[in-house]
Amino acid sequence: MSRTRIFTVSLFKRVVLALAVPILILDLATLSSLAQTLWKAVGPDGGDARAFATVPGHPEHLYLGTLNSWLYESLDEGASWHRLARIGSEDGLVLDSILVDSADHSTIFVAGWRDSDGGLWVSHNGGKSFTESIGLHGQSIRSFAQAPSDPRTLFAGTLEGVYHSTDSGATWTLISPQGSKEIHEVESLAVDPSNPNILYAGTWHLPWKTEDGGEHWHNIKKGIIDDSDVFSIVIDPIKPRTVFLSACSGIYKSDTAGELFRKIQGIPSTARRTRVLMQDPENHEIVYAGTTEGLYKTTDGGKTFRVMTADDVIVNDVYVDPTDSNHVLLATDRGGVLTSKDGGESFTQSNQGISGRKVEALLVDRGNPARLIAGVVNDKKYGGVFVSTNSGAEWHQAGEGLDGRDVFALAQTADGTVLAGTNRGIFALTSLTPDDKPTWQPRNTIANTMMKTSTEVHMRKRVNIEKEVEAPVIQLESRVNALDVSGDAWLAGTFYGLLTSKDQGATWQGGPVMGAGDYLSVTSHGATMVAARSEGVVLSKDAGSSWFPMQIPTMLTRIHRVAFSADGTLWLGAREGVYFTRDLGKSWLWIQRMPFRDVDDLYYDAGHDKVLVSSRENDLVYSIDPKSLTWKWNQTGSRINLIRAAGDRLVAASMFDGVLVQP
């Protein structure tokens, strides 16, 4: 390092203090009091759905639990949904158990878990507000049940065991043996329809039963393959000695109140995980089995089963309308809510109003700020890319050609072509209009050149000559994290390395740079290109033909984003905050006093000449003025992946709530 550079870095903090513009410092209490109206989650519709509940006697009134702490409500039999309440104080609470009190329909119990943590929340006003049950605070609740013959009697299955309440949840008592090595991790519960003291409990290792309210327990594993996780237990309300049980080893039926089970045939794989069983409330011979490989149905009490969906549908819960057994809803991974009007013969998505997809890429159309393009992950055929032409009010899927790939980057060329960086390559889309039936086309050809030595005869002497020849063409199959197509030369940051294209993606050149791949962020300013890995930054001044390491502040421990502003200033977002350089790394300045420093996304808004900043650990987003170095903040209400500008409003991709739009 040169003497000048050492001097510049050693004066780093003093330079920042000298140049920083005085700003108002706000403490957390002040920030809270000034909180703006929280942003609206607008989709794309769908996400993971976990559990249903209905108001007794009102089949049109449904509740839905998710894995992002949100409880949804439907007043039209599941045709549309709206957010009712956020359960708990943190994101990521899995709401697997919802129960409407059979004696008081305004009372709703919602049990949730997050790894080894969780609890029970209760509403006495139809979901307008919830309070946590102190007796189950911190319990990871995996199952919840109410005694049909005594509504005041409730049971909760947790990782510790079975808890019991006889006063509608006001107090709770552990009724399984304290510290039991057998009755713990209780995944399923079922209460006898006429006797509240008879309880079945399915654990991660076989089922158990008590007939005296938990005073004594005995194992009911006879006929069940040993070491079976028991996910669901169903007791026939008319013939309570008939018990169905689902496990990772298949489906079982007992006609002896659980004393002897027999394995039901008809579901082909013994290793299939049957997550839920649901008996038709009108015809008890009809039972649905929701598995990790589709929905199965029996119409003869379990003698035979027939598959009703594709095997890539992961079913978490089944709801059968008690007034119309042809109306069936599924809560699924990836596909959200699926609905059938013909007893499961066919299903369509019913996700209007649900916003729970994992959005990893977000693009605002350069010619129309109301057109939003979102790239999602983890949703396979239900995911890919979604497009809205009205600021998120409605979405349509545009995933044809992506074949279920996850989308981690989106970029738009000057002519409107959209590029997607996926977990397996780069794809291009020339139209966003549904009527055009847009299909993504691969842009993954890597055509490099290489030096080859050959022997030739010159002046009657054999000499070795090095010539540049075409290397074998390969296809990009690695994950693409970032794209910049703003200039004549396109740039892609991938796990394979850095790639550039000068023929609009027809071919790419490049590979590992400085011996490494895994480039997370890229940015271009004319022929000047910058790319970042978590631990370093590289620079090219010749449109990617050659790369050199860039000097960065020594205190940086993890880099997430780089972006050029219009004047050529390079901005960098890292664990330690926001930095910028006006001389391509010879000296750096730090934006001080921002309330958070763990910056995950940094984006230059050319329309307003602002640098937008967000963190996955925070629900605040910031807009920095590059000239004055002052900043403004907005509170979104959700932790943020990405922040973008759409005309005069900001839009964001959240960690758990899909796309958010600024009021």
C-alpha positions as CSV (number, residue, x, y, z in Angstrom):
1,M,0.0,0.0,0.0
2,S,1.4,3.4,-0.9
3,R,2.2,6.1,1.7
4,T,-0.7,8.2,0.4
5,R,-3.2,5.4,0.7
6,I,-2.0,4.7,4.2
7,F,-2.5,8.3,5.2
8,T,-6.0,8.4,3.6
9,V,-7.2,5.3,5.5
10,S,-5.6,6.4,8.8
11,L,-7.5,9.6,8.6
12,F,-10.7,7.8,7.7
13,K,-12.7,8.7,10.8
14,R,-11.5,12.3,11.0
15,V,-12.4,12.8,7.3
16,V,-15.9,11.5,7.8
17,L,-16.4,13.7,10.9
18,A,-15.1,16.8,9.0
19,L,-17.4,16.3,6.0
20,A,-20.5,14.9,7.6
21,V,-23.5,17.3,7.5
22,P,-25.2,17.8,10.9
23,I,-28.4,15.8,11.1
24,L,-31.1,15.3,13.7
25,I,-30.4,12.3,15.9
26,L,-33.6,10.4,16.9
27,D,-33.7,7.9,19.7
28,L,-35.9,4.8,19.4
29,A,-38.8,6.3,21.4
30,T,-38.9,9.3,19.1
31,L,-38.8,7.0,16.1
32,S,-41.7,5.0,17.5
33,S,-43.8,8.1,18.1
34,L,-43.1,9.4,14.6
35,A,-43.9,6.1,12.9
36,Q,-45.6,6.5,9.7
37,T,-48.5,4.5,8.4
38,L,-47.1,1.0,7.8
39,W,-46.7,-0.2,4.2
40,K,-49.3,-2.4,2.6
41,A,-48.5,-6.0,1.6
42,V,-49.7,-6.5,-1.9
43,G,-48.6,-9.9,-3.0
44,P,-47.8,-11.7,-5.2
45,D,-50.8,-13.8,-4.0
46,G,-49.9,-17.0,-2.3
47,G,-47.2,-18.5,-0.1
48,D,-47.1,-21.3,2.4
49,A,-50.4,-22.1,4.0
50,R,-50.5,-24.2,7.2
51,A,-53.9,-24.7,8.9
52,F,-57.6,-24.0,8.6
53,A,-60.4,-23.3,11.1
54,T,-64.0,-22.5,10.6
55,V,-66.7,-20.8,12.7
56,P,-69.1,-23.6,13.8
57,G,-72.4,-23.2,11.9
58,H,-70.8,-20.6,9.5
59,P,-68.8,-22.5,6.8
60,E,-68.3,-19.3,4.9
61,H,-66.3,-17.9,7.7
62,L,-62.7,-19.4,7.7
63,Y,-59.4,-18.7,9.3
64,L,-56.0,-19.6,7.9
65,G,-52.6,-19.9,9.6
66,T,-49.3,-19.3,7.9
67,L,-45.6,-19.6,8.7
68,N,-45.0,-15.9,8.8
69,S,-47.0,-15.1,12.0
70,W,-50.0,-13.8,10.1
71,L,-53.6,-15.1,10.7
72,Y,-55.9,-14.6,7.7
73,E,-59.7,-14.5,7.5
74,S,-62.1,-15.3,4.7
75,L,-65.8,-14.4,4.7
76,D,-66.6,-16.0,1.4
77,E,-65.8,-19.7,1.8
78,G,-62.1,-19.2,1.0
79,A,-62.6,-17.4,-2.3
80,S,-60.6,-14.4,-1.0
81,W,-58.7,-13.6,2.2
82,H,-57.5,-10.6,4.2
83,R,-55.0,-10.2,7.0
84,L,-56.7,-10.4,10.4
85,A,-53.9,-10.3,12.9
86,R,-50.2,-10.7,13.4
87,I,-49.6,-13.2,16.1
88,G,-46.8,-12.6,18.5
89,S,-44.1,-9.9,18.3
90,E,-41.7,-11.5,15.9
91,D,-41.7,-12.9,12.3
92,G,-41.5,-16.5,11.5
93,L,-44.1,-17.9,13.9
94,V,-45.7,-21.1,12.4
95,L,-49.4,-21.1,13.0
96,D,-50.3,-24.8,12.8
97,S,-53.2,-24.8,15.2
98,I,-56.3,-22.6,15.1
99,L,-59.5,-23.3,17.1
100,V,-62.7,-21.4,17.3
101,D,-64.4,-22.0,20.7
102,S,-67.4,-24.2,20.1
103,A,-69.2,-22.5,23.0
104,D,-68.2,-18.9,22.2
105,H,-67.5,-18.2,18.6
106,S,-65.9,-14.8,19.3
107,T,-63.1,-16.7,21.2
108,I,-60.3,-17.8,18.9
109,F,-57.2,-19.8,20.0
110,V,-54.1,-19.7,17.9
111,A,-51.1,-21.8,18.8
112,G,-47.7,-21.4,17.1
113,W,-44.1,-22.4,17.2
114,R,-40.7,-21.3,16.1
115,D,-38.2,-24.1,16.6
116,S,-38.2,-24.6,20.4
117,D,-40.1,-21.5,21.2
118,G,-43.8,-20.4,20.7
119,G,-47.0,-20.1,22.7
120,L,-50.8,-19.7,22.7
121,W,-52.6,-16.5,21.8
122,V,-56.3,-15.9,22.6
123,S,-58.8,-13.5,21.2
124,H,-62.2,-12.8,22.8
125,N,-63.4,-10.3,20.1
126,G,-63.3,-12.3,16.9
127,G,-59.7,-11.7,16.2
128,K,-59.6,-7.9,16.6
129,S,-57.0,-8.3,19.3
130,F,-55.0,-11.2,20.8
131,T,-53.3,-11.7,24.1
132,E,-50.7,-14.4,25.0
133,S,-51.6,-17.2,27.4
134,I,-49.1,-16.9,30.2
135,G,-49.4,-20.5,31.2
136,L,-48.0,-21.7,27.8
137,H,-45.5,-18.9,27.3
138,G,-42.4,-20.1,25.4
139,Q,-43.9,-23.5,24.6
140,S,-43.4,-24.8,21.1
141,I,-47.0,-25.9,20.5
142,R,-47.4,-28.5,17.7
143,S,-51.0,-29.5,18.3
144,F,-54.1,-28.2,20.0
145,A,-57.6,-29.6,20.7
146,Q,-60.9,-28.9,22.4
147,A,-63.0,-31.6,24.0
148,P,-66.3,-31.9,21.9
149,S,-68.3,-32.8,25.0
150,D,-66.8,-30.1,27.2
151,P,-65.7,-26.8,25.6
152,R,-63.9,-25.7,28.7
153,T,-61.5,-28.6,28.4
154,L,-58.5,-27.9,26.1
155,F,-55.3,-29.8,25.4
156,A,-52.0,-28.5,24.0
157,G,-49.2,-30.7,22.6
158,T,-45.8,-29.2,22.9
159,L,-42.2,-30.3,22.7
160,E,-42.3,-31.0,26.4
161,G,-45.5,-33.0,26.5
162,V,-49.2,-32.6,26.9
163,Y,-50.8,-29.7,28.7
164,H,-54.4,-29.6,30.0
165,S,-56.8,-26.8,30.8
166,T,-60.3,-27.2,32.4
167,D,-61.1,-23.4,32.5
168,S,-61.0,-22.5,28.8
169,G,-57.3,-21.8,28.7
170,A,-57.0,-19.6,31.8
171,T,-54.6,-22.0,33.5
172,W,-52.6,-25.0,32.2
173,T,-51.2,-28.1,33.8
174,L,-48.7,-30.6,32.4
175,I,-50.5,-34.0,32.4
176,S,-47.9,-36.1,30.7
177,P,-45.1,-37.4,33.0
178,Q,-42.6,-34.6,33.8
179,G,-39.3,-35.3,31.9
180,S,-40.8,-38.3,30.1
181,K,-38.5,-39.9,27.6
182,E,-41.5,-41.1,25.5
183,I,-44.4,-38.6,25.7
184,H,-42.9,-35.4,24.3
185,E,-42.8,-33.7,20.9
186,V,-46.5,-34.1,20.6
187,E,-47.4,-33.5,17.0
188,S,-51.1,-34.5,17.1
189,L,-54.0,-34.7,19.5
190,A,-57.6,-36.1,19.4
191,V,-60.2,-36.1,22.1
192,D,-63.0,-38.7,22.4
193,P,-66.3,-37.1,21.3
194,S,-68.2,-38.1,24.4
195,N,-65.5,-38.4,27.1
196,P,-63.1,-35.5,27.7
197,N,-60.8,-37.7,29.8
198,I,-60.0,-40.0,26.8
199,L,-57.2,-38.4,24.8
200,Y,-54.9,-39.7,22.0
201,A,-51.5,-38.1,21.6
202,G,-49.2,-38.7,18.6
203,T,-45.5,-38.0,19.1
204,W,-42.4,-38.0,17.0
205,H,-42.1,-41.6,18.1
206,L,-45.4,-43.5,18.1
207,P,-48.9,-42.8,19.7
208,W,-50.1,-42.8,23.3
209,K,-53.5,-42.8,25.0
210,T,-54.9,-41.8,28.4
211,E,-58.4,-42.7,29.6
212,D,-58.3,-40.8,32.9
213,G,-57.3,-37.2,31.9
214,G,-53.6,-37.9,32.0
215,E,-53.3,-39.8,35.3
216,H,-52.1,-42.9,33.4
217,W,-50.8,-43.3,29.8
218,H,-50.2,-46.4,27.7
219,N,-48.6,-46.9,24.4
220,I,-50.9,-47.9,21.5
221,K,-48.3,-48.9,18.9
222,K,-49.5,-52.4,18.2
223,G,-49.7,-52.8,14.4
224,I,-47.7,-49.6,13.7
225,I,-44.2,-49.7,12.2
226,D,-41.8,-48.8,15.0
227,D,-40.3,-45.3,15.2
228,S,-43.2,-43.6,13.3
229,D,-43.9,-39.9,13.6
230,V,-47.6,-39.5,14.2
231,F,-48.9,-36.4,12.4
232,S,-52.7,-36.7,12.6
233,I,-55.3,-38.6,14.5
234,V,-59.0,-38.7,13.6
235,I,-61.8,-40.2,15.7
236,D,-65.0,-41.1,14.1
237,P,-67.7,-39.0,15.9
238,I,-70.4,-41.6,15.5
239,K,-68.2,-44.7,16.1
240,P,-65.5,-43.5,18.4
241,R,-63.8,-46.9,18.5
242,T,-62.8,-46.2,14.9
243,V,-59.6,-44.3,14.8
244,F,-57.5,-43.2,11.8
245,L,-53.9,-42.3,12.3
246,S,-51.3,-40.9,9.9
247,A,-47.5,-41.3,10.3
248,C,-44.4,-41.1,8.3
249,S,-44.8,-44.8,7.6
250,G,-48.3,-44.5,6.2
251,I,-51.9,-44.5,7.3
252,Y,-53.3,-46.8,9.9
253,K,-56.9,-47.7,11.0
254,S,-58.1,-49.1,14.3
255,D,-61.6,-50.5,15.1
256,T,-60.6,-51.1,18.7
257,A,-60.1,-47.6,20.0
258,G,-56.4,-47.7,19.3
259,E,-55.6,-51.1,20.9
260,L,-54.7,-52.6,17.5
261,F,-54.0,-50.8,14.2
262,R,-53.7,-52.1,10.7
263,K,-51.8,-50.4,7.9
264,I,-54.0,-49.2,5.1
265,Q,-52.9,-50.0,1.6
266,G,-53.4,-47.9,-1.5
267,I,-50.8,-45.1,-0.9
268,P,-47.9,-46.6,-2.8
269,S,-44.8,-45.3,-0.9
270,T,-44.4,-46.6,2.7
271,A,-42.1,-43.6,3.3
272,R,-44.6,-41.0,2.3
273,R,-45.3,-38.5,5.1
274,T,-49.0,-38.2,5.6
275,R,-49.3,-34.8,7.4
276,V,-53.1,-34.7,7.9
277,L,-56.2,-36.8,7.8
278,M,-59.6,-35.2,7.4
279,Q,-63.0,-37.1,7.6
280,D,-65.9,-35.9,5.5
281,P,-68.4,-34.5,8.1
282,E,-71.3,-35.8,6.0
283,N,-70.0,-39.2,4.8
284,H,-67.7,-40.7,7.4
285,E,-66.5,-43.3,4.8
286,I,-64.8,-40.5,3.0
287,V,-61.4,-39.6,4.4
288,Y,-58.8,-37.3,2.8
289,A,-55.1,-37.9,3.4
290,G,-52.8,-34.9,2.8
291,T,-49.3,-36.1,2.2
292,T,-46.0,-34.6,1.1
293,E,-46.6,-36.1,-2.3
294,G,-50.2,-35.1,-3.0
295,L,-53.7,-35.5,-1.8
296,Y,-55.3,-39.0,-1.5
297,K,-58.9,-39.9,-0.9
298,T,-60.8,-42.9,0.2
299,T,-64.6,-43.4,-0.2
300,D,-64.8,-46.8,1.4
301,G,-63.5,-46.2,4.9
302,G,-59.9,-46.7,4.0
303,K,-60.1,-49.9,2.0
304,T,-58.7,-48.1,-1.0
305,F,-57.2,-44.7,-1.7
306,R,-57.0,-42.7,-4.9
307,V,-54.5,-39.9,-5.7
308,M,-56.3,-36.6,-6.4
309,T,-53.5,-34.2,-7.2
310,A,-50.0,-34.1,-8.7
311,D,-47.3,-35.7,-6.5
312,D,-45.5,-32.3,-6.1
313,V,-48.4,-30.9,-4.0
314,I,-47.3,-30.8,-0.3
315,V,-50.6,-30.8,1.8
316,N,-50.5,-29.4,5.3
317,D,-54.2,-29.3,6.1
318,V,-57.6,-30.2,4.5
319,Y,-60.9,-28.5,5.0
320,V,-64.2,-30.1,4.0
321,D,-67.3,-27.9,3.9
322,P,-69.8,-29.4,6.4
323,T,-72.7,-28.2,4.2
324,D,-71.2,-29.2,0.9
325,S,-68.8,-32.1,0.9
326,N,-67.8,-31.3,-2.7
327,H,-66.2,-28.1,-1.5
328,V,-62.7,-28.9,-0.3
329,L,-59.8,-26.6,0.5
330,L,-56.1,-27.5,0.8
331,A,-53.4,-25.6,2.7
332,T,-50.2,-26.3,0.9
333,D,-46.6,-25.4,0.7
334,R,-45.7,-23.1,-2.3
335,G,-49.2,-23.2,-3.7
336,G,-51.0,-21.6,-0.8
337,V,-54.7,-22.4,-0.7
338,L,-56.1,-24.7,-3.4
339,T,-59.9,-25.1,-3.7
340,S,-62.1,-27.8,-5.3
341,K,-65.8,-27.7,-6.1
342,D,-66.0,-31.3,-7.2
343,G,-64.8,-33.3,-4.2
344,G,-61.2,-33.0,-5.0
345,E,-61.3,-34.1,-8.7
346,S,-59.8,-30.7,-9.7
347,F,-58.2,-27.8,-7.8
348,T,-57.5,-24.1,-8.5
349,Q,-55.5,-21.6,-6.5
350,S,-57.5,-19.4,-4.1
351,N,-55.0,-17.0,-2.8
352,Q,-56.5,-13.6,-3.4
353,G,-55.4,-11.4,-0.5
354,I,-52.6,-13.7,0.8
355,S,-49.1,-12.2,0.7
356,G,-46.5,-14.6,2.0
357,R,-44.2,-15.4,-0.9
358,K,-40.4,-15.1,-0.5
359,V,-39.5,-12.3,-2.9
360,E,-35.7,-12.3,-3.6
361,A,-35.8,-10.0,-6.7
362,L,-37.8,-6.9,-7.5
363,L,-37.9,-4.8,-10.6
364,V,-39.9,-1.7,-11.5
365,D,-40.6,-1.3,-15.2
366,R,-38.5,1.5,-16.6
367,G,-41.4,2.8,-18.7
368,N,-44.3,2.2,-16.3
369,P,-43.8,2.6,-12.5
370,A,-47.1,0.9,-11.9
371,R,-45.7,-2.3,-13.4
372,L,-43.9,-4.4,-10.8
373,I,-42.0,-7.6,-11.5
374,A,-41.2,-9.9,-8.6
375,G,-38.9,-13.0,-8.5
376,V,-39.6,-15.6,-5.9
377,V,-37.8,-18.6,-4.5
378,N,-38.9,-22.0,-3.0
379,D,-42.2,-22.2,-4.9
380,K,-41.1,-24.4,-7.9
381,K,-44.0,-24.5,-10.5
382,Y,-46.1,-22.1,-8.4
383,G,-43.3,-19.5,-8.4
384,G,-40.8,-18.0,-10.7
385,V,-41.8,-14.5,-11.7
386,F,-45.0,-12.5,-11.1
387,V,-46.1,-9.3,-12.8
388,S,-48.5,-6.6,-11.7
389,T,-49.6,-3.7,-13.9
390,N,-51.4,-1.8,-11.2
391,S,-48.9,-1.4,-8.3
392,G,-49.6,-4.8,-6.8
393,A,-53.4,-4.8,-6.8
394,E,-53.4,-7.8,-9.1
395,W,-50.7,-10.2,-10.2
396,H,-50.2,-12.8,-12.9
397,Q,-47.6,-15.5,-13.0
398,A,-45.0,-15.3,-15.8
399,G,-43.0,-18.4,-15.1
400,E,-43.3,-20.3,-18.4
401,G,-39.8,-21.5,-19.4
402,L,-38.2,-21.2,-16.0
403,D,-39.2,-24.8,-15.1
404,G,-39.6,-24.1,-11.4
405,R,-36.3,-22.3,-10.9
406,D,-35.8,-19.8,-8.1
407,V,-35.2,-16.2,-9.2
408,F,-32.5,-14.2,-7.4
409,A,-32.0,-11.2,-9.8
410,L,-34.0,-9.2,-12.3
411,A,-32.8,-6.5,-14.7
412,Q,-34.3,-4.7,-17.6
413,T,-32.6,-3.6,-20.8
414,A,-33.2,-0.3,-22.7
415,D,-35.6,-2.0,-25.1
416,G,-37.7,-3.4,-22.2
417,T,-36.4,-7.0,-22.3
418,V,-36.3,-8.5,-18.7
419,L,-33.5,-10.8,-17.6
420,A,-33.8,-13.2,-14.7
421,G,-30.9,-14.6,-12.8
422,T,-31.9,-18.0,-11.3
423,N,-30.5,-20.8,-9.3
424,R,-29.6,-22.4,-12.7
425,G,-28.7,-19.8,-15.2
426,I,-29.9,-16.6,-17.0
427,F,-33.2,-16.3,-18.8
428,A,-34.7,-13.5,-21.0
429,L,-38.3,-12.4,-21.5
430,T,-39.3,-10.0,-24.3
431,S,-42.9,-9.4,-23.3
432,L,-44.7,-9.0,-20.0
433,T,-48.2,-9.1,-21.4
434,P,-50.2,-12.3,-20.5
435,D,-52.0,-12.3,-23.8
436,D,-48.7,-12.8,-25.5
437,K,-48.1,-16.0,-23.5
438,P,-44.6,-14.9,-22.6
439,T,-41.9,-17.6,-22.3
440,W,-38.5,-17.3,-20.8
441,Q,-35.6,-18.1,-23.1
442,P,-32.2,-19.3,-21.8
443,R,-29.2,-17.0,-22.2
444,N,-26.5,-19.3,-20.8
445,T,-23.9,-19.9,-23.5
446,I,-20.4,-19.2,-22.3
447,A,-18.0,-18.9,-25.3
448,N,-14.5,-18.0,-24.1
449,T,-11.3,-17.9,-26.0
450,M,-8.0,-19.5,-24.9
451,M,-4.4,-19.5,-25.9
452,K,-3.2,-22.6,-27.6
453,T,0.3,-23.5,-28.5
454,S,1.0,-25.1,-31.8
455,T,4.2,-26.0,-33.7
456,E,4.7,-24.5,-37.1
457,V,7.6,-24.4,-39.6
458,H,9.1,-21.0,-40.3
459,M,12.2,-20.5,-42.3
460,R,12.7,-24.3,-42.3
461,K,12.7,-24.2,-38.5
462,R,10.0,-25.7,-36.2
463,V,8.8,-23.0,-33.8
464,N,6.0,-22.9,-31.1
465,I,3.3,-20.4,-31.8
466,E,0.6,-19.2,-29.3
467,K,-2.7,-18.4,-30.9
468,E,-6.0,-17.3,-29.5
469,V,-8.7,-20.0,-30.2
470,E,-12.2,-20.6,-29.1
471,A,-12.6,-22.6,-26.0
472,P,-15.2,-25.4,-25.8
473,V,-18.6,-23.8,-25.4
474,I,-20.3,-24.5,-22.0
475,Q,-23.7,-23.8,-20.5
476,L,-24.1,-21.8,-17.3
477,E,-25.8,-23.9,-14.7
478,S,-24.8,-22.1,-11.5
479,R,-26.7,-19.6,-9.4
480,V,-26.9,-16.0,-10.7
481,N,-27.0,-13.4,-7.9
482,A,-26.8,-10.1,-9.7
483,L,-27.3,-8.6,-13.2
484,D,-26.5,-5.2,-14.7
485,V,-27.7,-4.6,-18.3
486,S,-27.6,-0.8,-18.2
487,G,-24.7,-0.4,-20.7
488,D,-23.5,-1.9,-24.0
489,A,-21.7,-4.6,-22.1
490,W,-23.9,-6.7,-19.8
491,L,-22.5,-8.0,-16.5
492,A,-23.6,-11.0,-14.4
493,G,-22.4,-12.0,-10.9
494,T,-22.6,-15.7,-10.4
495,F,-21.4,-18.6,-8.3
496,Y,-19.3,-19.6,-11.3
497,G,-17.6,-16.1,-11.5
498,L,-18.1,-12.8,-13.4
499,L,-19.6,-12.9,-16.9
500,T,-19.9,-10.2,-19.5
501,S,-21.8,-10.1,-22.8
502,K,-21.5,-7.7,-25.7
503,D,-24.1,-9.4,-27.9
504,Q,-27.2,-9.0,-25.7
505,G,-26.8,-12.2,-23.9
506,A,-26.3,-14.4,-26.9
507,T,-22.9,-15.4,-25.5
508,W,-21.1,-14.7,-22.3
509,Q,-17.4,-14.5,-21.6
510,G,-15.6,-14.8,-18.3
511,G,-15.4,-17.1,-15.3
512,P,-13.7,-17.0,-11.9
513,V,-12.0,-13.7,-11.1
514,M,-9.0,-13.6,-8.7
515,G,-9.5,-17.4,-8.5
516,A,-13.0,-17.1,-7.0
517,G,-16.7,-17.1,-7.9
518,D,-19.7,-16.4,-5.6
519,Y,-20.1,-12.7,-6.7
520,L,-23.1,-11.3,-4.9
521,S,-23.5,-7.8,-6.4
522,V,-22.4,-6.0,-9.6
523,T,-22.7,-2.5,-11.0
524,S,-21.7,-0.6,-14.1
525,H,-20.9,3.0,-15.0
526,G,-20.0,3.0,-18.7
527,A,-17.0,0.8,-19.2
528,T,-16.2,0.9,-15.5
529,M,-17.5,-2.2,-13.7
530,V,-17.4,-3.2,-10.1
531,A,-18.3,-6.6,-8.5
532,A,-18.5,-7.6,-4.9
533,R,-18.0,-10.8,-3.0
534,S,-18.7,-10.9,0.8
535,E,-15.0,-10.3,1.5
536,G,-13.8,-8.2,-1.3
537,V,-14.4,-6.0,-4.4
538,V,-12.9,-6.1,-7.9
539,L,-12.8,-3.3,-10.5
540,S,-12.7,-3.3,-14.3
541,K,-12.1,-0.2,-16.4
542,D,-12.4,-2.0,-19.8
543,A,-16.0,-3.4,-19.6
544,G,-14.9,-6.6,-17.9
545,S,-11.9,-7.6,-20.1
546,S,-9.6,-7.4,-17.1
547,W,-10.2,-7.2,-13.3
548,F,-8.2,-5.9,-10.4
549,P,-8.8,-5.9,-6.7
550,M,-10.2,-2.6,-5.2
551,Q,-9.0,-1.2,-2.0
552,I,-11.7,-1.2,0.7
553,P,-11.8,0.0,4.3
554,T,-10.1,-2.5,6.5
555,M,-12.9,-2.6,9.1
556,L,-15.3,-4.2,6.6
557,T,-16.2,-7.8,7.6
558,R,-19.0,-8.6,5.1
559,I,-20.0,-6.8,1.9
560,H,-23.5,-7.1,0.5
561,R,-24.1,-4.6,-2.3
562,V,-22.4,-2.1,-4.6
563,A,-24.0,0.5,-6.8
564,F,-22.9,3.5,-8.9
565,S,-24.8,6.8,-8.7
566,A,-25.1,9.0,-11.8
567,D,-21.9,11.0,-11.1
568,G,-19.8,7.9,-10.9
569,T,-19.7,7.7,-7.1
570,L,-19.5,4.1,-5.9
571,W,-21.7,3.2,-3.0
572,L,-21.1,0.1,-0.8
573,G,-23.5,-1.6,1.7
574,A,-21.9,-3.8,4.3
575,R,-22.3,-5.2,7.8
576,E,-20.7,-2.0,9.1
577,G,-23.0,0.4,7.2
578,V,-22.9,2.6,4.1
579,Y,-19.6,3.7,2.5
580,F,-18.9,5.6,-0.7
581,T,-15.9,6.5,-2.8
582,R,-15.5,9.2,-5.5
583,D,-12.2,7.9,-6.7
584,L,-12.8,4.2,-7.2
585,G,-11.4,3.1,-3.9
586,K,-8.4,5.4,-3.3
587,S,-10.4,6.9,-0.4
588,W,-13.6,6.0,1.3
589,L,-16.2,7.9,3.4
590,W,-18.8,6.6,5.8
591,I,-22.4,7.7,6.3
592,Q,-22.4,7.9,10.0
593,R,-25.2,7.9,12.6
594,M,-27.7,5.8,10.7
595,P,-29.7,3.7,13.2
596,F,-28.7,0.4,11.7
597,R,-25.4,-0.7,10.0
598,D,-26.1,-4.2,8.8
599,V,-27.0,-3.1,5.3
600,D,-28.3,-5.9,3.1
601,D,-29.6,-3.9,0.1
602,L,-28.4,-0.7,-1.5
603,Y,-29.9,0.7,-4.7
604,Y,-29.5,3.9,-6.6
605,D,-32.7,5.6,-7.6
606,A,-31.8,7.6,-10.7
607,G,-35.2,9.3,-11.0
608,H,-34.8,11.1,-7.7
609,D,-31.0,10.9,-7.3
610,K,-31.2,9.0,-4.0
611,V,-29.5,6.0,-2.6
612,L,-32.0,3.6,-1.0
613,V,-30.8,1.4,1.9
614,S,-32.4,-1.5,3.8
615,S,-31.5,-4.3,6.2
616,R,-33.0,-7.7,6.7
617,E,-32.8,-7.2,10.5
618,N,-34.9,-4.0,10.5
619,D,-38.2,-2.6,9.2
620,L,-36.8,0.8,8.4
621,V,-35.6,1.9,5.0
622,Y,-33.5,5.0,4.3
623,S,-33.1,7.4,1.4
624,I,-29.7,9.1,1.2
625,D,-29.1,12.4,-0.7
626,P,-25.7,11.8,-2.4
627,K,-25.0,15.6,-2.4
628,S,-25.9,16.7,1.1
629,L,-25.3,13.2,2.7
630,T,-28.5,13.6,4.7
631,W,-31.0,10.9,4.9
632,K,-34.7,10.3,5.5
633,W,-36.4,7.2,6.9
634,N,-39.6,5.2,6.4
635,Q,-41.0,2.5,8.7
636,T,-42.5,-0.4,6.7
637,G,-43.7,-2.7,9.4
638,S,-41.8,-5.7,8.0
639,R,-38.2,-6.8,7.7
640,I,-36.9,-5.9,4.3
641,N,-34.9,-7.8,1.6
642,L,-34.9,-5.1,-1.1
643,I,-36.0,-1.5,-1.6
644,R,-36.8,0.2,-5.0
645,A,-38.5,3.3,-6.3
646,A,-41.7,3.2,-8.3
647,G,-42.4,6.7,-9.4
648,D,-43.0,8.9,-6.4
649,R,-43.5,5.9,-4.1
650,L,-41.1,3.3,-2.7
651,V,-41.7,-0.5,-3.0
652,A,-40.0,-3.2,-1.1
653,A,-39.5,-6.9,-1.0
654,S,-40.0,-8.1,2.5
655,M,-38.5,-11.1,4.3
656,F,-41.9,-12.9,4.9
657,D,-44.7,-10.7,3.5
658,G,-44.1,-10.5,-0.2
659,V,-44.0,-7.0,-1.9
660,L,-44.8,-3.9,0.2
661,V,-46.0,-0.6,-1.2
662,Q,-45.5,2.7,0.5
663,P,-48.8,4.5,1.3
